Amino acid sequence: MNLQITIIGLGQIGTSIGLALEKYSKEILRVGHDKNMATAKNAQKLGAVDKVNRNLPSSVRDADIIILSLPFSEVRDTLGYIALDVKEDAVILDTAPAKAATHAWVNELLPAGRAYVGLAPVINPIYLQDEEFGINAAREDLFENGVTMIAAPPSTSETAMKVATTLVGLIGSQPLFADIAEVDGVGSTVQLLPQLTAAALLNATVDRPGWGEARKIAGRAYAETTRAILHQKGAASLGDAALANRENLSYKLDGMIASIQQLKESLDAEDKDALLEQLTQAAEGRENWLEERNSADWLFAGEGQTKPAEMMNMTAQLFGFRQRKPRE
């Protein structure tokens, strides 16, 4: 019997995971679930899943590995819905932006014997400027030439960690191990802070004095800066994720406020040199970051593109991660 991986949430990340696993479909049964049945059917049509299941508990009942790729506001309820149907020794992975919260919910809602490992996948740099969202942005190679942070509580078994590490390799990514607090901290900096910055800009401009004319000429710079708010799939998910990371975000927001205040002080003082220095530092910082992301020098030699034969050995590892136990 094939190893079953159930992917709950078939947006960009979930569907891309399924697409990356398509080449191993003889060994892995990919089951998909999305609350939008049209999206689920589309994912199946694309080849991201072998079958879809409209019923959420049924979709996980025989799953060896469950991947939650959901808006953060839906994670807790979803865990509650599937709690009694997740079989013993199943490994639960998630791509949510608040690992500490998800881990706490797994402990609260699921019976003992179910392992949790958090994943924070980074997308292929060639798609950094992609303007599509959701399933339309799914790509088979979305995770290549990038890393996936793997975070798990100290009690996590070696077996569950091996499952997570192997899966990361199968989707073309390189594992980067970190603790849960570190992943949440990094995610607050590069995921949630840009989204809150976009929200702040929107709230400072939309329907404010002058907006009547400004909205007519707002162009690419405004659109590019504010589009970050779309990444969390709704205000509810962004708000919940921000609250779950409030300590990290509060610290990062202090830094953002201080940076904006420096710009304001330079403008108020008409200090052209100081303003130029601040803007040049920012422009060079972005250029250096993009160059580093595209070159991906941190990938160990040979690990960025794992050979097909090596990948097949990795699927064999998944099959051996435990003896399948019959359901009671």
C-alpha positions as CSV (number, residue, x, y, z in Angstrom):
1,M,0.0,0.0,0.0
2,N,1.3,3.5,-0.9
3,L,2.3,5.9,1.8
4,Q,-0.4,8.5,2.1
5,I,0.3,12.2,2.3
6,T,-2.7,14.4,2.9
7,I,-2.4,18.1,1.9
8,I,-5.0,20.3,3.6
9,G,-5.2,23.7,1.8
10,L,-4.4,23.8,-1.9
11,G,-3.2,27.3,-2.5
12,Q,0.2,28.1,-3.8
13,I,2.2,26.2,-1.2
14,G,0.0,23.2,-0.8
15,T,-0.5,22.7,-4.5
16,S,3.2,23.2,-5.2
17,I,4.1,20.6,-2.6
18,G,1.8,18.2,-4.4
19,L,3.2,19.1,-7.8
20,A,6.8,18.5,-6.6
21,L,5.8,15.1,-5.3
22,E,4.1,14.0,-8.5
23,K,7.2,12.2,-9.8
24,Y,6.9,9.9,-6.8
25,S,3.2,9.1,-7.2
26,K,3.9,5.4,-7.6
27,E,5.1,5.3,-4.0
28,I,3.1,8.1,-2.5
29,L,-0.7,8.6,-2.6
30,R,-1.4,12.3,-2.5
31,V,-4.8,13.1,-1.1
32,G,-6.0,16.7,-1.2
33,H,-8.6,18.7,0.7
34,D,-9.6,22.3,0.3
35,K,-12.8,24.0,1.7
36,N,-13.3,25.3,-1.8
37,M,-14.1,22.2,-3.9
38,A,-13.4,24.0,-7.2
39,T,-9.9,24.7,-6.0
40,A,-9.4,21.1,-4.9
41,K,-10.6,19.8,-8.3
42,N,-8.3,22.3,-10.0
43,A,-5.4,21.0,-8.0
44,Q,-6.3,17.5,-9.1
45,K,-6.5,18.5,-12.7
46,L,-3.1,20.1,-12.5
47,G,-1.7,16.8,-11.2
48,A,-0.9,18.0,-7.7
49,V,-3.0,15.4,-5.9
50,D,-4.1,11.9,-6.9
51,K,-7.6,12.3,-5.4
52,V,-9.6,14.9,-3.5
53,N,-11.8,14.3,-0.5
54,R,-14.6,16.7,0.3
55,N,-14.9,15.4,3.9
56,L,-12.1,16.7,6.1
57,P,-11.9,14.0,8.7
58,S,-12.0,11.3,6.0
59,S,-9.1,12.9,4.1
60,V,-6.7,12.3,7.0
61,R,-8.0,9.0,8.3
62,D,-5.4,6.9,6.6
63,A,-2.7,9.5,6.3
64,D,0.8,8.8,7.4
65,I,1.8,12.4,6.9
66,I,-0.6,15.4,7.1
67,I,0.5,18.8,5.7
68,L,-1.5,21.8,6.9
69,S,-1.1,24.6,4.3
70,L,-3.9,26.9,5.5
71,P,-4.6,30.5,6.3
72,F,-3.5,30.8,9.9
73,S,-7.0,31.7,11.1
74,E,-8.1,28.2,10.1
75,V,-5.4,26.1,11.6
76,R,-6.8,25.6,15.1
77,D,-10.3,24.7,13.9
78,T,-8.9,22.3,11.4
79,L,-6.9,20.5,14.0
80,G,-10.0,20.2,16.1
81,Y,-12.0,18.8,13.2
82,I,-9.4,16.1,12.4
83,A,-8.3,15.3,15.9
84,L,-10.1,12.0,16.4
85,D,-9.3,10.8,12.9
86,V,-5.5,11.3,12.9
87,K,-4.0,7.9,13.4
88,E,-1.3,7.1,15.9
89,D,2.3,7.7,14.7
90,A,1.1,10.1,12.0
91,V,3.4,13.1,11.4
92,I,1.7,16.5,11.1
93,L,3.6,19.2,9.2
94,D,2.5,22.8,8.8
95,T,3.5,25.9,6.8
96,A,1.8,28.4,9.2
97,P,3.6,31.6,10.3
98,A,3.4,30.9,14.0
99,K,4.9,27.6,15.0
100,A,4.7,28.0,18.7
101,A,0.9,28.5,18.5
102,T,0.4,25.6,16.1
103,H,2.5,23.3,18.4
104,A,0.4,24.3,21.4
105,W,-2.8,23.5,19.5
106,V,-1.5,20.1,18.4
107,N,-0.8,19.3,22.1
108,E,-4.1,20.6,23.2
109,L,-6.4,19.0,20.6
110,L,-4.8,15.8,19.3
111,P,-4.3,12.5,21.2
112,A,-0.8,11.5,22.3
113,G,1.3,9.7,19.7
114,R,1.0,12.2,16.9
115,A,4.1,14.1,16.0
116,Y,4.3,17.8,15.0
117,V,7.1,19.4,12.9
118,G,6.9,22.9,11.6
119,L,8.1,23.8,8.1
120,A,8.9,27.3,6.8
121,P,9.5,26.8,3.0
122,V,11.3,29.5,1.0
123,I,10.3,29.9,-2.6
124,N,12.6,29.7,-5.6
125,P,14.1,33.2,-6.2
126,I,12.9,33.2,-9.8
127,Y,9.4,33.6,-8.5
128,L,10.1,36.4,-6.1
129,Q,8.5,38.9,-8.5
130,D,5.6,36.7,-9.4
131,E,2.3,38.7,-9.1
132,E,0.0,35.7,-9.0
133,F,-1.5,34.3,-5.8
134,G,-3.1,31.1,-4.7
135,I,-3.3,28.0,-6.8
136,N,-2.5,30.1,-9.9
137,A,1.0,30.7,-8.4
138,A,1.7,27.0,-7.8
139,R,4.8,25.7,-9.5
140,E,6.5,22.3,-9.5
141,D,9.9,23.9,-8.8
142,L,8.6,26.5,-6.3
143,F,11.0,25.3,-3.6
144,E,14.1,24.6,-5.6
145,N,17.2,26.7,-5.0
146,G,15.9,27.5,-1.5
147,V,15.8,26.3,2.0
148,T,13.0,25.1,4.3
149,M,13.4,25.8,8.0
150,I,12.4,22.8,10.0
151,A,11.3,23.4,13.6
152,A,10.2,20.9,16.2
153,P,9.8,20.7,19.9
154,P,12.7,19.0,21.8
155,S,10.6,15.9,22.4
156,T,10.1,15.2,18.7
157,S,11.3,11.7,17.8
158,E,14.2,11.2,15.4
159,T,11.8,9.3,13.2
160,A,9.5,12.3,12.8
161,M,12.4,14.6,12.1
162,K,13.6,12.2,9.4
163,V,10.2,12.2,7.8
164,A,10.2,16.0,7.7
165,T,13.8,16.2,6.4
166,T,13.1,13.6,3.7
167,L,10.0,15.4,2.5
168,V,11.8,18.7,2.3
169,G,14.4,17.0,0.1
170,L,11.7,15.4,-2.1
171,I,10.2,18.9,-2.9
172,G,13.6,20.1,-4.0
173,S,14.5,22.2,-1.0
174,Q,17.3,22.1,1.5
175,P,16.6,21.6,5.2
176,L,17.7,24.2,7.6
177,F,17.2,23.2,11.2
178,A,16.1,25.7,13.9
179,D,14.1,25.8,17.0
180,I,10.5,27.0,17.0
181,A,11.2,30.4,18.6
182,E,13.9,31.1,16.0
183,V,11.5,30.3,13.1
184,D,8.8,32.5,14.6
185,G,11.3,35.3,15.0
186,V,12.6,35.1,11.5
187,G,9.1,34.8,10.1
188,S,8.0,37.9,11.9
189,T,10.9,39.9,10.3
190,V,10.5,38.8,6.7
191,Q,6.9,37.8,6.4
192,L,4.6,39.5,8.9
193,L,6.5,42.8,9.2
194,P,6.2,43.6,5.5
195,Q,2.5,42.8,5.6
196,L,1.9,45.1,8.6
197,T,3.9,47.8,6.9
198,A,1.7,47.5,3.8
199,A,-1.4,47.7,6.2
200,A,0.1,50.9,7.8
201,L,0.7,52.5,4.4
202,L,-2.9,51.7,3.3
203,N,-4.4,53.0,6.5
204,A,-2.3,56.2,6.2
205,T,-3.4,56.9,2.7
206,V,-6.8,55.4,1.8
207,D,-9.7,57.8,2.5
208,R,-7.3,60.2,4.1
209,P,-7.1,63.9,3.1
210,G,-5.9,64.0,-0.6
211,W,-6.9,60.5,-1.4
212,G,-9.6,61.5,-3.8
213,E,-6.9,62.7,-6.2
214,A,-4.1,60.3,-5.0
215,R,-6.1,57.2,-5.8
216,K,-6.2,58.3,-9.5
217,I,-2.4,58.5,-9.9
218,A,-1.3,55.8,-7.4
219,G,0.9,53.5,-9.6
220,R,3.4,50.8,-9.5
221,A,5.3,51.9,-6.4
222,Y,2.1,52.0,-4.4
223,A,0.8,48.7,-5.8
224,E,4.1,46.9,-5.2
225,T,4.4,48.2,-1.6
226,T,0.8,47.4,-0.6
227,R,0.4,44.0,-2.3
228,A,2.3,42.4,0.6
229,I,-1.0,42.5,2.6
230,L,-2.4,39.9,0.3
231,H,0.0,37.2,1.3
232,Q,-1.7,36.1,4.5
233,K,-5.1,35.3,2.8
234,G,-7.2,37.8,4.6
235,A,-7.2,40.2,7.5
236,A,-8.3,37.6,10.0
237,S,-5.3,35.4,9.3
238,L,-2.9,38.3,9.3
239,G,-4.3,39.6,12.6
240,D,-4.2,36.1,14.2
241,A,-0.6,35.5,13.0
242,A,0.4,38.9,14.3
243,L,-1.1,38.4,17.7
244,A,0.5,34.9,17.9
245,N,3.9,36.6,17.2
246,R,3.2,39.8,19.2
247,E,6.4,39.8,21.2
248,N,8.6,39.4,18.1
249,L,6.6,41.8,16.1
250,S,6.5,44.5,18.8
251,Y,10.3,44.5,18.8
252,K,10.5,44.6,15.0
253,L,7.9,47.4,14.8
254,D,10.0,49.4,17.2
255,G,12.8,49.1,14.7
256,M,10.6,50.0,11.8
257,I,9.3,53.1,13.6
258,A,12.8,54.2,14.5
259,S,13.9,53.8,10.8
260,I,10.9,55.9,9.7
261,Q,11.6,58.5,12.4
262,Q,15.2,58.8,11.1
263,L,13.9,59.6,7.6
264,K,11.5,62.1,9.0
265,E,14.3,63.8,11.0
266,S,16.4,64.1,7.9
267,L,13.6,65.6,6.0
268,D,12.6,68.0,8.7
269,A,16.3,69.2,9.0
270,E,16.6,69.3,5.2
271,D,19.7,67.2,5.7
272,K,20.3,66.0,2.2
273,D,23.5,64.1,3.0
274,A,21.8,62.1,5.8
275,L,18.8,61.4,3.7
276,L,21.0,60.2,0.8
277,E,23.0,58.0,3.1
278,Q,19.8,56.3,4.4
279,L,18.3,55.8,1.0
280,T,21.5,54.5,-0.5
281,Q,21.9,52.1,2.3
282,A,18.4,50.8,1.7
283,A,18.9,50.4,-2.1
284,E,22.2,48.7,-1.7
285,G,20.8,46.4,1.0
286,R,18.0,45.3,-1.3
287,E,20.4,44.8,-4.3
288,N,22.8,42.7,-2.2
289,W,19.9,40.6,-0.8
290,L,18.5,39.8,-4.2
291,E,22.0,38.9,-5.5
292,E,22.5,36.6,-2.5
293,R,19.0,35.0,-2.9
294,N,19.6,34.3,-6.6
295,S,23.1,32.9,-6.1
296,A,22.0,30.9,-3.0
297,D,25.6,30.5,-1.9
298,W,24.5,29.0,1.4
299,L,23.3,25.9,-0.4
300,F,25.9,23.2,0.1
301,A,27.6,22.0,-3.1
302,G,25.5,19.5,-4.9
303,E,22.5,19.7,-2.6
304,G,20.6,22.3,-4.5
305,Q,19.8,19.8,-7.3
306,T,19.5,16.3,-5.8
307,K,19.8,13.5,-8.4
308,P,16.6,11.5,-9.2
309,A,18.2,8.3,-8.0
310,E,19.0,9.9,-4.6
311,M,15.4,11.1,-4.4
312,M,14.1,7.6,-5.0
313,N,16.2,6.4,-2.0
314,M,14.6,9.2,0.0
315,T,11.1,7.9,-0.8
316,A,12.3,4.5,0.4
317,Q,13.2,6.1,3.7
318,L,9.7,7.4,4.0
319,F,8.3,3.9,3.7
320,G,10.6,2.7,6.4
321,F,9.9,5.4,8.9
322,R,7.8,3.0,10.9
323,Q,5.8,-0.2,10.7
324,R,2.2,0.6,9.7
325,K,-0.1,0.0,12.5
326,P,-3.7,-1.1,11.9
327,R,-6.4,1.2,13.1
328,E,-8.3,0.1,16.2
